Amino acid sequence: MALVPLNGIELNVQTEGTGDLVVLVMGTGSPGRVWRTYQVPALVKAGYRVAYFDNRGIKPSSECADGFTITDMVADTAALITHLGGPAHVVGTSLGARVVQELALARPELVRSAVLMATTGRPDPVQQLWSRGLRELHDKGIELPASFYAAASVTRNLAPATLADPVIARDWLQMYEFAATMPTAGERAQLALGEFTPRVEAYRDITVRSLVIGFADDRVLPARLSREVADAIPGARYAEVADCGHIGYLERPDEVNRLLVEFLGGA
């Protein structure tokens, strides 16, 4: 990956493949390379040029620790698409999906189609309190035990069907325990974006061809919130993936990739 100066900051960007451009936008606290596990290979194989990047707040992109807005992130993504010779198909998950929604509304000429996974058009009280609690831990310098972080993360992000297999459950727990760290200042700034004014009605003005994917066992942003966004966007298609939680693109990648490739190919 390489640092590229865009929109007054630096974004850590990687591109792979050739063909029509697809830009992938990650969610809160995660680096762009998470897409590299399953979605990038599938999209490259399907004949796309795929770009993924670390959002502002995620090092080595500019941390912007003093805070930023969703509008800043939309402008970052727009600048990246322009830099790469867009327009582009744009895919986002969670916070990344909110960025894509706002991009489709503000800069439709840059978006050939939009895919919105595990999304919302209004704040969810439970998720707001979770994010607020993480910000308070950061501000007080409190680091949770790795074992607690792993158990909480697995419970929040994965489906009961996945955790029913003790071998698979242990693998996920070990992964999260290994990755356990206190949020950085940039990640804290991303967490603050959970406080926002409802936007569902605004999305009725989106004209971009859109697919919304909900994850049936999502405890972070329940699938009903994704469906609400799909219902608001004129002509949007809604698909729900069974037996997966908030990170369904990692938990049920074959089904998610099938939906992505079929939808993008129909543009």
C-alpha positions as CSV (number, residue, x, y, z in Angstrom):
1,M,0.0,0.0,0.0
2,A,1.1,3.6,-0.6
3,L,0.4,6.9,1.1
4,V,-1.4,9.2,-1.4
5,P,-2.0,12.9,-0.6
6,L,-5.8,13.5,-1.1
7,N,-8.3,16.1,0.3
8,G,-5.6,17.7,2.5
9,I,-4.5,14.5,4.2
10,E,-2.7,11.2,3.3
11,L,-4.6,8.0,2.6
12,N,-3.0,4.6,2.6
13,V,-4.2,3.1,-0.7
14,Q,-3.8,-0.2,-2.5
15,T,-5.2,-1.2,-6.0
16,E,-5.3,-4.7,-7.5
17,G,-6.5,-6.0,-10.8
18,T,-7.7,-4.4,-14.1
19,G,-11.1,-3.4,-15.4
20,D,-13.9,-1.3,-14.1
21,L,-13.0,0.4,-10.8
22,V,-14.5,-0.8,-7.5
23,V,-13.7,1.1,-4.3
24,L,-14.1,-0.6,-1.0
25,V,-14.8,1.5,2.2
26,M,-14.2,-0.2,5.5
27,G,-16.1,0.4,8.8
28,T,-15.1,1.8,12.2
29,G,-11.7,0.9,13.6
30,S,-10.6,-1.5,10.9
31,P,-8.0,-1.1,8.2
32,G,-8.7,-1.5,4.5
33,R,-6.7,-4.7,4.3
34,V,-9.6,-6.6,5.9
35,W,-11.2,-6.6,2.5
36,R,-8.1,-8.4,1.1
37,T,-9.1,-11.6,2.9
38,Y,-12.1,-12.5,0.7
39,Q,-13.6,-9.6,-1.3
40,V,-10.6,-8.3,-3.2
41,P,-9.6,-11.7,-4.7
42,A,-13.2,-12.4,-5.7
43,L,-13.6,-9.0,-7.4
44,V,-10.3,-9.2,-9.1
45,K,-11.1,-12.7,-10.4
46,A,-14.4,-11.2,-11.7
47,G,-12.5,-8.7,-13.8
48,Y,-12.5,-5.6,-11.7
49,R,-9.8,-3.1,-10.7
50,V,-10.2,-2.9,-6.9
51,A,-9.0,-0.1,-4.6
52,Y,-9.1,-0.4,-0.8
53,F,-7.7,2.0,1.7
54,D,-7.3,3.0,5.4
55,N,-9.9,5.6,6.2
56,R,-8.7,8.8,8.0
57,G,-8.3,7.9,11.6
58,I,-6.6,4.5,10.8
59,K,-2.8,4.7,10.7
60,P,-0.8,4.9,8.5
61,S,-3.4,7.2,6.9
62,S,-3.7,10.6,8.6
63,E,-5.0,10.0,12.1
64,C,-6.8,13.3,12.4
65,A,-7.0,12.8,16.1
66,D,-8.7,16.2,16.8
67,G,-11.8,14.8,15.1
68,F,-13.6,14.9,11.8
69,T,-17.0,14.4,10.2
70,I,-18.7,12.0,7.9
71,T,-18.6,14.8,5.3
72,D,-14.8,14.7,5.6
73,M,-14.8,11.0,4.9
74,V,-17.1,11.4,2.0
75,A,-14.7,14.0,0.5
76,D,-11.8,11.6,1.1
77,T,-13.5,8.9,-0.9
78,A,-14.6,11.3,-3.6
79,A,-11.0,12.5,-4.0
80,L,-9.7,8.9,-4.2
81,I,-12.2,8.0,-6.9
82,T,-11.3,11.1,-8.9
83,H,-7.6,10.3,-8.4
84,L,-8.1,6.8,-9.7
85,G,-10.0,7.9,-12.8
86,G,-13.6,7.2,-11.7
87,P,-16.5,6.9,-11.6
88,A,-16.5,3.7,-9.6
89,H,-18.7,1.1,-8.1
90,V,-18.4,1.8,-4.4
91,V,-18.9,-0.8,-1.6
92,G,-19.0,0.0,2.1
93,T,-19.8,-1.7,5.3
94,S,-21.0,-0.2,8.6
95,L,-19.5,3.3,8.9
96,G,-18.1,2.8,5.4
97,A,-21.7,2.1,4.1
98,R,-22.8,5.4,5.6
99,V,-19.9,7.1,3.8
100,V,-21.1,5.5,0.5
101,Q,-24.7,6.6,1.1
102,E,-23.7,10.2,1.6
103,L,-21.3,10.0,-1.4
104,A,-24.1,8.7,-3.6
105,L,-26.3,11.6,-2.4
106,A,-23.7,14.3,-2.7
107,R,-21.6,13.2,-5.7
108,P,-23.7,10.8,-7.8
109,E,-21.5,11.4,-10.9
110,L,-18.7,9.5,-9.1
111,V,-20.8,6.4,-8.3
112,R,-21.6,3.9,-10.9
113,S,-23.4,1.8,-8.3
114,A,-23.5,1.5,-4.5
115,V,-23.4,-1.5,-2.3
116,L,-24.2,-0.9,1.4
117,M,-23.6,-3.6,3.9
118,A,-24.7,-3.6,7.6
119,T,-25.8,0.0,7.3
120,T,-28.2,2.4,9.0
121,G,-29.8,5.7,8.3
122,R,-30.3,6.7,11.9
123,P,-28.4,6.2,15.2
124,D,-29.1,3.1,17.2
125,P,-29.2,3.6,21.0
126,V,-27.4,0.4,21.9
127,Q,-24.6,1.0,19.4
128,Q,-24.3,4.7,20.5
129,L,-23.8,3.7,24.1
130,W,-21.2,1.1,23.2
131,S,-19.3,3.6,21.2
132,R,-19.6,6.2,24.0
133,G,-18.3,3.6,26.5
134,L,-15.2,2.9,24.3
135,R,-14.5,6.6,24.0
136,E,-14.7,6.9,27.8
137,L,-12.3,4.1,28.2
138,H,-9.9,5.8,25.8
139,D,-10.2,9.1,27.6
140,K,-9.6,7.5,31.0
141,G,-6.6,5.5,29.7
142,I,-8.3,2.2,30.6
143,E,-7.3,-0.9,28.6
144,L,-9.6,-3.8,28.8
145,P,-8.1,-7.3,29.4
146,A,-7.6,-9.0,26.0
147,S,-9.8,-12.0,27.1
148,F,-12.7,-9.7,27.9
149,Y,-12.3,-7.8,24.6
150,A,-12.2,-11.0,22.6
151,A,-15.3,-12.5,24.3
152,A,-17.3,-9.2,23.9
153,S,-16.2,-8.8,20.3
154,V,-17.1,-12.3,19.2
155,T,-20.5,-12.1,20.9
156,R,-21.2,-8.8,19.2
157,N,-19.9,-9.5,15.8
158,L,-20.6,-13.2,15.0
159,A,-23.8,-15.3,14.6
160,P,-24.9,-18.0,17.0
161,A,-24.6,-20.5,14.2
162,T,-20.9,-19.7,13.9
163,L,-20.2,-19.9,17.6
164,A,-22.1,-23.2,18.0
165,D,-18.9,-24.9,16.7
166,P,-16.4,-24.7,19.6
167,V,-13.4,-25.2,17.4
168,I,-14.5,-22.3,15.1
169,A,-15.4,-20.2,18.2
170,R,-12.0,-20.7,19.7
171,D,-10.3,-19.7,16.4
172,W,-12.3,-16.4,16.4
173,L,-11.6,-15.8,20.1
174,Q,-7.9,-16.3,19.5
175,M,-7.9,-13.9,16.6
176,Y,-9.7,-11.1,18.6
177,E,-7.5,-11.7,21.6
178,F,-4.4,-11.3,19.6
179,A,-5.7,-8.1,18.0
180,A,-6.9,-6.6,21.3
181,T,-5.7,-3.0,21.8
182,M,-7.1,0.2,23.3
183,P,-8.6,2.4,20.6
184,T,-6.2,4.9,19.2
185,A,-7.0,8.6,19.1
186,G,-8.0,8.3,15.4
187,E,-10.2,5.3,16.1
188,R,-11.8,7.3,18.9
189,A,-12.6,10.0,16.4
190,Q,-14.3,7.4,14.2
191,L,-16.3,6.2,17.1
192,A,-17.7,9.7,17.7
193,L,-19.4,9.5,14.3
194,G,-22.1,7.2,15.8
195,E,-23.7,10.4,17.1
196,F,-25.6,11.8,14.1
197,T,-28.9,13.2,12.9
198,P,-31.3,10.6,11.3
199,R,-30.8,10.6,7.5
200,V,-33.4,8.1,6.2
201,E,-35.6,10.7,4.6
202,A,-32.6,12.3,2.8
203,Y,-31.8,9.0,1.2
204,R,-35.1,9.1,-0.8
205,D,-33.2,11.5,-3.1
206,I,-30.4,9.0,-4.0
207,T,-30.6,8.2,-7.7
208,V,-27.6,5.7,-7.8
209,R,-28.3,2.0,-8.5
210,S,-28.0,0.5,-5.1
211,L,-27.8,-2.9,-3.3
212,V,-28.3,-3.1,0.4
213,I,-27.1,-6.2,2.3
214,G,-28.3,-6.9,5.8
215,F,-26.8,-9.6,8.0
216,A,-29.6,-11.6,9.7
217,D,-27.9,-12.0,13.1
218,D,-26.2,-8.5,13.3
219,R,-26.2,-7.3,16.9
220,V,-24.3,-4.1,16.1
221,L,-26.6,-2.7,13.4
222,P,-29.6,-5.0,13.2
223,A,-30.7,-6.0,9.7
224,R,-34.0,-4.0,10.2
225,L,-31.8,-0.8,9.9
226,S,-30.3,-1.9,6.6
227,R,-33.8,-2.8,5.3
228,E,-35.0,0.7,6.3
229,V,-32.2,2.3,4.2
230,A,-33.1,0.0,1.2
231,D,-36.8,1.0,1.6
232,A,-35.8,4.7,1.4
233,I,-33.6,4.5,-1.7
234,P,-35.7,4.5,-4.8
235,G,-35.3,1.2,-6.7
236,A,-32.8,-0.2,-4.2
237,R,-32.5,-4.0,-4.0
238,Y,-32.3,-5.6,-0.5
239,A,-30.7,-8.9,0.3
240,E,-30.3,-10.5,3.7
241,V,-27.6,-13.1,4.4
242,A,-28.5,-15.7,7.0
243,D,-26.4,-17.1,9.9
244,C,-24.0,-14.2,10.1
245,G,-23.4,-11.1,12.2
246,H,-21.9,-7.7,11.7
247,I,-18.9,-8.9,9.9
248,G,-20.8,-11.1,7.5
249,Y,-18.4,-10.3,4.7
250,L,-15.8,-12.4,6.7
251,E,-18.3,-14.8,8.3
252,R,-20.2,-15.8,5.1
253,P,-17.9,-14.5,2.4
254,D,-19.0,-16.8,-0.4
255,E,-22.6,-15.6,-0.2
256,V,-21.6,-11.9,0.1
257,N,-19.2,-12.2,-2.8
258,R,-21.9,-13.9,-4.9
259,L,-24.2,-11.0,-4.2
260,L,-21.5,-8.4,-5.0
261,V,-20.4,-9.9,-8.3
262,E,-23.9,-10.5,-9.5
263,F,-25.0,-7.0,-8.7
264,L,-21.9,-5.3,-10.1
265,G,-22.1,-7.3,-13.3
266,G,-25.7,-6.2,-13.9
267,A,-24.7,-2.5,-13.9
